[in-house]
Amino acid sequence: MHRSAGVRRAQAFSGRGLIFWLQWLTANVALTLLLVTLANIKTGSLDSHYRILVIVTLFGSVPIYSLLQVYYKQHGYLIGLARLLGAWLVLLAGLTALAFVTKTSELYSREVILLWAVLGFAVQAAIYLPLHKLARRYWQEQQAERTSLIIGTGQLAQELADRLVRERNEPMIGLVSTDDEPQPDDGLYPVIGNLAHLRDLIATHRIRCLYLALPLDLAEQIESLYIDLLDANVDVVWMPDLNSMMLLNHSVSEIGGLPAIHLNESPLTAYPTAAMTKAAMDRSLALLGILLLSPLLVAVAVAVKASSPGPVLFKQKRHGWNGQLIKVWKFRSMRLHDDKQVKQATRNDDRITPVGRFIRRTSIDELPQLFNVLQGRMSLVGPRPHAVAHNDYYTGKIAAYMARHRIKPGITGLAQISGYRGETETLDKMEKRVEYDIAYINNWSLWLDIKILVKTPFTLLGKDIY
């Protein structure tokens, strides 16, 4: 059992890992040669700081390109190029921030760096296209030999069949029913027999992989099926039917050689390297944003102070990652008031000052949260933090409401760019926001963060902001 698990890991490395490292190595050799050529043309030699830049680029590109799945073989060419561009821009942003922090930016020729930035992507793209084509062809040939059959006829079996055909290009022969399962009336994939015909089906169609997709109440059949199929020379994969459970960033791993299904896990603990990269990107972009927007921040602070008596910043306790209390900063947009109950801002709210109405309408009031990001209490992207009183109100009324705190809160988020921002005067609006927040946690990646950041400016003038 342990040996077969090791074989699977070795095969996974030889497949996915080898493709990644081959394309990564080829691209970085080309990037290094390009930088060396440009530096020699400009200065006549390759100074030590350019050699350091090569080394930092090599080490920095591995986690970024891996996390953004730049060389993922199932991507189409356009999506692959878009991910390549996104990863290259993130890498350049990280290198720029590092040069700024270490005060070494003046050592480099701006002409060399700009040309390297532009031509570097063009070179990577030129290398990516043929290698990606070869990788996809190899993967498709491997998948074409993996003829599969599914035991089960329920929703999970139908969904699995659809994904095998559409996403993995596996030749899927059909479904096999058990005596205890109801027969589907409108399934997209055919039921070609029952367990009594299983051996004949495996031999007739030369089945290479058999999936067990049975509901939890039929789980006792799995062990007997597994034992019975040990001599059938097929790969047997168990797909637990967990559709009835609300899962959060679920995954499967191995603990001391024992299989483990993670039903609820924070992405920040599940993927520590990715979380570290997210934190580095957050703080770098937050620092850059504060520096670039400092004239606007000062001007708004003066306007807020002049608009009505009170502090410039409004600091409110809200729940952060794992429910910890944090103070979220905003420009004060309301007159000082003594409301005993925390109340959401509404359209034509008489507590909002004229300056406050403008900065809320344009979302400028949120900019001080860049300091929260710099402090590590928030992220650029994540579920928006609600007032503690609102969390107390909705907990128990909305299923898994507090699960949205399994990742750091953000200045913007998937719910916000999807139209669910502003007042949530009805329960169903808050339910929809929570649904998007949990979807963000379940599908989180650096690439998703980048897409949300790019889309955010186009949603800032929405009609529901007041």
C-alpha positions in Angstrom: 0.0 0.0 0.0 2.8 2.5 0.9 4.8 1.4 -2.1 1.9 2.1 -4.5 1.4 5.5 -2.9 5.0 6.3 -3.5 4.7 5.1 -7.1 1.7 7.5 -7.6 3.7 10.4 -6.2 6.6 9.6 -8.5 4.3 9.4 -11.5 2.7 12.7 -10.5 6.2 14.3 -10.3 7.3 12.8 -13.6 4.2 14.1 -15.3 3.2 17.5 -13.8 6.6 18.3 -12.2 8.8 17.4 -15.2 6.6 19.5 -17.5 6.8 22.5 -15.1 10.6 22.3 -14.6 11.4 21.8 -18.3 9.4 24.9 -19.3 10.6 26.9 -16.3 14.2 26.1 -17.0 14.0 26.9 -20.7 12.3 30.2 -20.0 14.8 31.2 -17.3 17.8 30.3 -19.4 16.4 32.6 -22.1 15.7 35.4 -19.6 19.2 35.1 -18.2 20.8 35.3 -21.7 18.6 38.3 -22.5 19.6 40.2 -19.4 23.3 39.4 -19.9 23.1 40.5 -23.6 21.4 43.8 -22.7 23.7 44.6 -19.8 26.8 43.9 -22.0 25.5 46.1 -24.8 24.8 48.9 -22.3 27.9 48.7 -20.0 30.3 46.4 -21.7 30.3 44.0 -18.8 28.1 42.0 -16.4 28.3 43.7 -13.0 27.7 41.9 -9.8 24.3 43.5 -9.2 23.0 42.0 -12.5 24.2 38.6 -11.4 22.3 39.0 -8.2 19.2 40.0 -10.2 19.5 36.7 -12.1 19.7 34.6 -8.9 16.8 36.5 -7.3 14.7 36.1 -10.4 15.4 32.3 -10.6 14.4 31.7 -6.9 11.5 34.2 -7.0 9.9 32.8 -10.2 9.5 29.2 -8.9 6.8 29.9 -6.3 5.1 32.6 -8.3 4.9 30.6 -11.6 4.0 27.4 -9.7 1.1 29.0 -7.7 -0.3 30.8 -10.7 -0.2 27.5 -12.6 1.6 29.1 -15.6 2.6 25.8 -17.2 -0.5 23.9 -16.3 -1.0 21.6 -19.3 -4.8 21.8 -19.4 -4.9 25.6 -20.0 -5.6 26.8 -23.5 -3.1 29.0 -25.2 -4.8 32.4 -24.4 -5.3 31.5 -20.7 -1.8 30.2 -20.5 -0.4 33.4 -21.9 -2.5 35.5 -19.6 -1.3 33.6 -16.6 2.3 33.9 -17.9 1.8 37.7 -18.2 0.3 37.9 -14.7 3.1 35.9 -13.2 5.8 38.0 -14.9 4.1 41.2 -13.7 3.9 39.9 -10.1 7.6 38.9 -10.3 8.6 42.3 -11.7 6.6 44.0 -8.9 8.3 41.9 -6.3 11.8 42.7 -7.8 10.9 46.4 -7.8 9.7 46.3 -4.2 12.9 44.5 -3.2 15.1 47.0 -5.0 13.2 49.9 -3.3 13.6 48.4 0.2 17.3 47.5 -0.3 17.9 50.9 -1.9 19.7 49.3 -4.9 17.4 50.5 -7.7 19.9 53.2 -8.7 22.5 50.5 -9.5 20.6 49.3 -12.6 20.2 50.9 -15.9 16.6 51.9 -16.5 17.0 51.3 -20.2 18.2 47.7 -19.6 15.5 46.9 -17.0 12.7 48.3 -19.2 13.9 46.4 -22.2 14.3 43.3 -20.2 10.8 43.6 -18.8 9.2 44.0 -22.2 11.3 41.6 -24.2 11.4 39.1 -21.3 7.7 38.5 -21.7 8.0 38.2 -25.5 10.8 35.7 -25.2 8.9 33.7 -22.6 5.8 33.7 -24.8 7.7 32.5 -27.8 9.1 29.6 -25.8 5.8 28.9 -24.1 3.7 28.2 -27.2 5.6 25.3 -28.7 6.5 23.7 -25.4 2.9 24.0 -24.2 1.7 22.4 -27.4 4.1 19.4 -26.9 3.0 19.1 -23.2 -0.7 19.1 -24.1 -0.2 16.5 -26.9 1.7 14.2 -24.5 -1.0 14.6 -21.8 -3.8 13.9 -24.3 -2.1 10.8 -25.5 -1.7 9.5 -22.0 -5.3 10.3 -21.2 -6.6 8.6 -24.3 -5.2 5.3 -23.0 -7.0 5.7 -19.6 -10.4 4.1 -20.4 -12.6 4.5 -17.4 -15.8 3.2 -15.9 -17.8 4.5 -12.9 -19.7 2.5 -10.3 -22.6 4.6 -9.3 -25.5 6.4 -11.0 -26.3 9.3 -8.7 -25.5 13.0 -8.9 -21.8 12.5 -7.9 -21.4 9.8 -10.6 -22.9 12.0 -13.3 -20.8 15.0 -12.3 -17.7 12.9 -12.2 -18.4 11.5 -15.6 -18.9 15.0 -17.0 -15.6 16.2 -15.6 -13.7 13.2 -16.8 -15.0 13.8 -20.3 -14.9 17.6 -20.5 -11.8 18.5 -18.4 -9.6 15.4 -18.4 -10.4 14.0 -21.9 -10.7 10.5 -20.4 -12.6 7.9 -22.6 -15.5 7.2 -20.2 -17.4 4.1 -21.2 -20.4 4.6 -18.9 -21.9 4.0 -15.4 -22.5 0.7 -13.5 -25.4 0.6 -11.1 -25.7 -1.2 -7.8 -28.8 -3.1 -6.7 -29.5 -0.5 -4.0 -29.3 2.6 -6.2 -32.3 4.2 -7.9 -31.9 4.4 -11.7 -31.6 8.0 -13.1 -34.3 9.1 -15.5 -32.5 11.9 -17.2 -28.7 11.3 -16.8 -26.4 12.5 -19.5 -24.2 9.4 -19.3 -25.5 5.9 -20.0 -25.9 3.1 -17.4 -24.4 0.1 -19.3 -24.9 -2.6 -16.7 -24.9 -3.6 -13.0 -22.4 -5.2 -10.7 -23.1 -8.6 -12.1 -21.7 -7.5 -15.4 -18.7 -5.7 -14.0 -16.0 -8.3 -14.9 -17.3 -8.6 -18.4 -17.4 -4.8 -18.9 -13.8 -4.5 -17.6 -12.6 -7.2 -20.1 -14.7 -6.1 -23.1 -13.8 -2.4 -22.9 -10.2 -2.9 -21.6 -10.9 -0.7 -18.6 -7.8 0.9 -17.0 -9.5 2.9 -14.2 -12.5 2.2 -12.1 -14.1 5.0 -10.0 -16.3 4.2 -7.0 -18.9 7.1 -6.8 -21.4 5.8 -4.3 -23.5 7.7 -1.7 -22.5 7.5 1.9 -25.3 5.2 2.8 -23.8 2.6 0.4 -20.3 3.0 1.8 -20.2 -0.6 3.2 -20.1 -1.9 -0.3 -16.8 -0.2 -1.1 -14.6 -2.6 0.9 -16.1 -5.7 -0.7 -15.8 -4.2 -4.1 -12.2 -3.2 -3.5 -11.3 -6.7 -2.3 -13.1 -8.3 -5.3 -11.3 -6.1 -7.8 -7.7 -6.6 -6.5 -7.1 -9.2 -9.2 -8.8 -7.3 -12.0 -5.7 -5.3 -13.0 -7.4 -1.9 -12.9 -6.8 1.3 -11.0 -9.5 1.7 -8.4 -10.3 5.2 -7.2 -12.8 6.0 -4.4 -14.7 9.3 -4.8 -16.4 9.9 -1.4 -19.8 11.5 -1.9 -19.6 14.6 0.3 -22.2 16.7 -1.6 -24.5 16.8 1.3 -21.9 18.5 3.5 -20.8 22.1 3.4 -17.1 21.9 2.7 -14.5 24.7 3.1 -11.3 24.5 1.1 -11.5 20.7 1.4 -8.6 18.5 0.3 -7.1 15.0 0.6 -3.7 14.3 2.1 -1.7 11.7 3.9 -0.8 11.8 7.6 1.8 9.3 8.7 0.8 7.0 5.8 -2.9 7.3 6.6 -5.4 8.9 4.2 -7.0 12.1 5.5 -9.9 14.1 4.1 -9.8 17.8 5.2 -13.3 19.0 5.4 -12.6 22.5 6.7 -9.2 24.1 6.4 -8.0 27.7 6.0 -6.1 28.3 2.7 -3.5 30.2 4.8 -2.6 27.1 6.7 -3.2 24.6 3.9 -0.8 26.3 1.5 1.8 28.1 3.7 4.1 28.9 0.7 1.2 30.4 -1.2 0.1 32.3 1.9 3.6 33.8 2.3 3.6 34.8 -1.4 0.1 36.4 -0.9 1.4 38.3 2.2 4.5 39.5 0.3 2.3 40.7 -2.7 -0.2 42.4 -0.3 2.4 44.3 1.6 4.4 45.3 -1.4 1.4 46.6 -3.3 0.0 48.3 -0.2 3.3 50.1 0.4 3.4 51.1 -3.3 -0.2 52.3 -3.1 0.4 54.4 0.0 3.5 56.1 -1.6 1.6 56.8 -4.9 -1.6 57.9 -3.2 0.0 59.9 -0.4 -1.0 63.4 -1.9 -4.6 62.1 -2.1 -4.6 60.7 1.4 -3.3 64.0 2.8 -5.9 66.0 0.9 -8.8 63.8 2.0 -7.6 63.9 5.6 -7.7 67.7 5.5 -11.2 67.7 3.9 -12.6 65.2 6.5 -11.2 67.3 9.3 -12.7 70.5 7.9 -16.1 68.9 7.2 -17.2 68.3 10.8 -15.7 68.0 14.3 -14.1 64.7 15.1 -11.1 62.5 14.2 -9.9 62.0 10.6 -9.9 58.2 10.9 -12.8 56.0 12.0 -11.4 52.8 13.7 -13.9 50.0 14.3 -13.4 46.6 15.8 -14.1 43.8 13.4 -13.4 40.1 13.1 -10.2 39.2 11.2 -8.6 35.9 10.3 -9.9 33.1 12.5 -12.3 35.5 14.2 -9.6 37.6 15.9 -10.6 41.1 16.7 -8.8 43.8 14.7 -9.3 47.5 14.2 -10.2 48.4 10.7 -9.3 52.0 9.5 -11.4 54.2 7.3 -11.7 57.9 6.6 -14.5 59.2 8.8 -17.5 59.8 6.6 -20.2 60.5 9.2 -20.8 63.1 11.9 -20.1 62.0 15.4 -23.2 60.3 16.8 -24.2 58.2 19.9 -26.1 55.4 18.2 -26.2 52.5 20.8 -26.8 50.0 18.0 -24.4 49.6 15.1 -26.4 50.5 12.0 -25.4 50.0 8.3 -25.3 53.1 6.2 -28.3 53.5 4.0 -29.3 55.6 1.0 -29.8 59.3 2.0 -28.4 58.6 5.5 -28.5 61.9 7.4 -25.4 60.9 9.4 -23.1 61.2 6.4 -21.3 64.5 5.7 -21.1 66.0 2.2 -17.4 65.1 2.1 -18.2 61.7 3.5 -20.8 61.1 0.8 -18.3 61.7 -1.9 -15.5 59.5 -0.5 -18.0 56.7 0.2 -19.4 57.0 -3.3 -15.9 56.7 -4.8 -14.7 54.2 -2.1 -11.8 56.6 -1.2 -12.9 56.2 2.5 -11.5 52.6 2.3 -7.9 53.7 1.4 -6.6 53.8 5.0 -7.1 50.1 5.0 -3.8 49.9 3.0 -2.2 50.5 6.4 -4.1 47.6 7.8 -2.7 45.5 5.0 0.8 46.8 5.7 0.3 45.8 9.4 -0.6 42.2 8.3 -4.2 42.4 9.7 -5.9 42.5 6.4 -5.3 41.5 2.8 -5.9 43.4 -0.5 -8.4 40.7 -1.5 -10.7 38.7 0.8 -14.2 38.8 2.4 -15.1 42.3 3.5 -15.0 42.6 7.3 -18.4 43.4 8.9 -19.0 45.1 12.2 -18.9 42.8 15.2 -22.6 43.5 16.0 -23.6 42.5 12.4 -21.6 39.2 12.8 -23.5 38.5 16.0 -26.8 39.2 14.3 -26.2 37.0 11.3 -24.5 34.1 13.1 -27.2 31.4 13.4 -29.4 33.0 10.8 -27.1 32.1 7.8 -25.4 28.7 7.6 -21.6 28.8 7.9 -21.7 32.6 8.3 -18.5 32.8 10.4 -16.7 30.5 8.0 -15.9 33.6 5.9 -13.3 34.5 8.6 -11.1 31.5 7.6 -9.0 33.8 5.5 -7.8 37.4 6.1 -10.5 40.1 5.4 -9.8 42.2 2.3 -10.2 45.7 1.0 -12.0 44.2 -2.0 -13.4 40.7 -2.7 -15.2 38.4 -5.0 -18.6 39.4 -3.6 -17.9 43.1 -4.2 -16.9 42.7 -7.8 -19.9 40.4 -8.3 -22.4 43.2 -7.3 -22.9 42.3 -3.7 -21.7 45.4 -1.9 -23.4 48.3 -0.1 -26.4 47.8 2.2 -27.7 44.3 2.9 -31.2 45.2 4.0 -32.5 41.7 3.4 -31.3 38.4 4.6 -31.0 36.9 1.1 -28.6 39.7 0.1 -26.3 38.8 3.0 -26.7 35.1 2.2 -25.5 35.8 -1.4 -22.5 37.8 -0.2 -21.5 35.0 2.2 -22.0 32.5 -0.7 -19.4 34.4 -2.8 -17.1 34.8 0.2 -17.0 31.0 0.8 -16.6 30.5 -3.0 -13.6 32.7 -2.8 -12.1 30.7 0.0 -12.7 27.4 -1.8 -11.2 28.6 -5.0 -8.5 30.9 -3.7 -5.3 31.4 -5.7 -3.0 34.3 -6.4 -4.4 34.4 -9.9 -7.9 34.9 -8.6 -6.6 37.7 -6.4 -5.0 39.4 -9.4 -8.2 39.1 -11.4 -10.3 40.6 -8.5 -7.8 43.5 -8.2 -8.0 44.2 -11.9 -11.8 44.2 -11.9 -12.2 46.2 -8.7 -11.7 49.7 -10.3 -14.6 49.0 -12.7 -17.0 48.4 -9.8 -16.1 51.5 -7.7 -18.9 53.7 -9.1 -21.7 51.1 -8.6 -25.2 52.4 -7.8 -25.3 50.5 -4.5 -22.4 52.4 -2.9 -23.5 55.1 -0.5 
